[in-house]
């Protein structure tokens, strides 16, 4: 007769474990669609490999392409917004270092809108580092 309470206890524990497992699956599935990591890694490596210390034009192109790649990941992750800035804001809880990614995006905007924008190799590398971290934060690479 002692097996009756043991069976009930076992069933209750099993039910609790099942509820926790279902809750975990529900919470983890809200992160949005999975991104094609291989495709993003390939594109990212192409951006990194395009940067030449002796070619200033390559710095600008790399920053522009990195910014586009992050925006593509934001869109595919279903972040809402008309502009990349709005999508970045929607993803603000995703960023490990929000100031870093915002700074890189602002440099991209300066390159796109200011004719006399001076870019250094060091700023290029720091910007690319921020974009790379953003892609990691989004689960793209």
Secondary structure, 3 states (H helix, E strand, C coil): CHHHHHHHHHHHHHHHHHHHHHHHHHHHHHHCCCCCHHHHHHHHHHHHHHCECCEHHHHHHHHHHHHHHHHHHHHHCCCCCCCHHHHHHHCCCCCCCHHHHHHHHHHHHHHHHCCCCCCCHHHHHHHHHHHHHHHHHCCCC
